[in-house]
Amino acid sequence: MSGERLDLVSEPVESADETAQLRLELDEAKNRALRALADLENYRARVNRQAAEERMYANLDIMRDLLPVWDNIGRALEAVDAAPNLELLVEGVQMVHLQFLEVLKKYHCERIEAKFKQFDPNFHESVSQIPSAEYPANTVIEEVQSGFSLFDRVVRPSQVVLASGMEG
């Protein structure tokens, strides 16, 4: 080797036009990424607004179904003054009670059956116990307040009186 030096690593030589083109493409890619990010943020904000609005008006249907019950309770109260026949008034109130239960049932809110069932702390709340020879211990013998469930969740447990068995 006679003093000549060979470059084994050769770097690509780019022209000024190629560099400018690459910078332009990079700027366009950055702009597209920023626009996509802005679109995503706008989408998230829109979805959050829609979800908040849906939550706000989620009970609209049940409210519409409860208003006729409200109307019928008002009619029953008006009938107290005008109705000499107490039996018709009681019958009307019973009909409103059934109407109300049907509205609850329509929305999957159902009464928890408790009377004469075994006490279950998942569905019942014991408020007292009474000795009983007729029923085994921990049997619900009286329901003080009805409980309700919504699908598989307890909205309110039934308040119950339990048989404690015979004292001996």
MOLIN-V263876 format. One line per field, one symbol per residue. ss: DSSP state (a for helix, b for strand, c for the rest). psi: psi as a letter, one per 40 degrees, with the letter a starting at -180 (. if undefined). A space follows every 10 residues. Layout:
# MOLIN-V263876
ss = ???
psi = ???
This chain:
# MOLIN-V263876
ss = cccccccccc cccccaaaaa aaaaaaaaaa aaaaaaaaaa aaaaaaaaaa aaaaaaccca aaaaaaaaaa aaaaaaaaaa aacccaaaaa aaaaaaaaaa aaaaaaccbb bbcccccbcc cccbbbbbbb ccccccccbb bbbbbcbbbb ccbbbbcbbb bbbccccc
psi = hfeihhhdhh iihiiddddd dddddddddd dddddddddd dddddddddd ddddddeded dddddddddd dddddddded dehehddddd dddddddddd ddddddffhi hhhdheiihh edeihheiih hhediiifhh eihdhiiiih behhdhihhi hiheihh.
